[in-house]
Amino acid sequence: MFAPLLDVFLRVFNFVIEFYWCVVIAAVVMSWLVAFGVLNTYNPLARSLIRALDALTEPVFRRVRRIVPPIGGLDLSPMIVLIILWVVQMLVDDYGYRALSTMN
């Protein structure tokens, strides 16, 4: 009875995690492009894209930076966020699909 609902939940959860994974990667690449002067921040489209990515990632990065500050100018918060996302996804998938297999 709950198997289809759990399956849908797991699929949506995986989609959200994978989408946020892509957002974090895009934010990192965008910050590199700005830092190396490849991307012009005076361009309205680029500026709005940077603001959107910052709005999506900066609250999470800020929490990680409180625990692990940048080391020698190297910000490890995106890598830590990606590792945490991967671990959470693996745990939820493992327990979710185990529960799903016992329901069938």
C-alpha positions as CSV (number, residue, x, y, z in Angstrom):
1,M,0.0,0.0,0.0
2,F,2.8,2.4,0.9
3,A,5.3,1.0,-1.6
4,P,4.4,3.3,-4.5
5,L,4.3,6.3,-2.2
6,L,7.8,5.5,-0.8
7,D,9.1,4.9,-4.3
8,V,7.9,8.3,-5.5
9,F,9.4,9.9,-2.4
10,L,12.7,8.3,-3.0
11,R,12.7,9.4,-6.7
12,V,11.8,13.0,-5.8
13,F,14.4,13.1,-3.0
14,N,17.1,11.8,-5.4
15,F,16.1,14.5,-8.0
16,V,16.3,17.3,-5.4
17,I,19.7,16.1,-4.2
18,E,21.1,15.7,-7.8
19,F,19.7,19.1,-8.7
20,Y,21.3,20.8,-5.7
21,W,24.5,18.9,-6.6
22,C,24.5,20.6,-10.0
23,V,23.7,24.0,-8.4
24,V,26.7,23.7,-6.2
25,I,29.0,22.7,-9.1
26,A,27.6,25.6,-11.2
27,A,28.2,28.1,-8.3
28,V,31.8,26.9,-7.9
29,V,32.5,27.2,-11.7
30,M,30.8,30.6,-11.8
31,S,32.9,31.8,-8.9
32,W,36.1,30.7,-10.7
33,L,35.0,32.4,-13.9
34,V,34.4,35.6,-12.0
35,A,37.7,35.3,-10.1
36,F,39.7,34.8,-13.3
37,G,38.0,37.7,-15.0
38,V,36.4,35.4,-17.7
39,L,32.9,36.4,-16.7
40,N,31.9,40.1,-16.7
41,T,29.8,40.8,-13.6
42,Y,28.5,44.0,-15.2
43,N,26.5,41.9,-17.6
44,P,22.9,41.8,-16.3
45,L,22.3,38.2,-17.2
46,A,25.6,37.0,-15.6
47,R,24.9,39.2,-12.5
48,S,21.4,37.7,-12.1
49,L,22.7,34.1,-12.6
50,I,25.4,34.8,-9.9
51,R,22.9,36.2,-7.5
52,A,20.6,33.2,-8.0
53,L,23.3,30.7,-7.4
54,D,24.5,32.6,-4.4
55,A,21.0,32.7,-3.0
56,L,20.7,28.9,-3.4
57,T,24.2,28.0,-2.1
58,E,25.4,30.7,0.3
59,P,23.2,29.8,3.3
60,V,24.5,26.2,3.2
61,F,28.1,27.3,2.6
62,R,27.9,29.8,5.4
63,R,26.9,27.1,7.9
64,V,29.8,24.9,6.8
65,R,32.2,27.8,6.9
66,R,31.3,28.4,10.6
67,I,32.7,24.9,11.3
68,V,35.5,24.7,8.7
69,P,36.8,28.2,7.8
70,P,38.7,28.7,4.5
71,I,42.2,27.3,4.8
72,G,44.9,29.4,3.2
73,G,42.4,31.2,1.0
74,L,40.9,27.9,-0.2
75,D,37.2,27.5,0.6
76,L,36.4,23.9,1.2
77,S,32.7,24.4,1.9
78,P,31.5,23.4,-1.5
79,M,33.4,20.1,-1.4
80,I,32.2,19.4,2.2
81,V,28.6,20.1,1.1
82,L,28.9,17.8,-1.9
83,I,30.3,15.0,0.4
84,I,27.4,15.5,2.9
85,L,24.9,15.4,0.0
86,W,26.4,12.2,-1.3
87,V,26.4,10.5,2.2
88,V,22.8,11.6,2.9
89,Q,21.7,10.4,-0.5
90,M,23.4,7.0,0.0
91,L,21.9,6.5,3.4
92,V,18.3,7.5,2.4
93,D,18.5,5.3,-0.7
94,D,19.9,2.4,1.2
95,Y,17.3,2.4,3.9
96,G,14.5,3.5,1.6
97,Y,15.0,0.8,-0.9
98,R,15.5,-1.8,1.8
99,A,12.2,-0.8,3.2
100,L,10.7,-0.9,-0.2
101,S,11.9,-4.4,-0.9
102,T,10.4,-5.6,2.4
103,M,7.0,-4.1,1.4
104,N,6.8,-6.0,-1.8
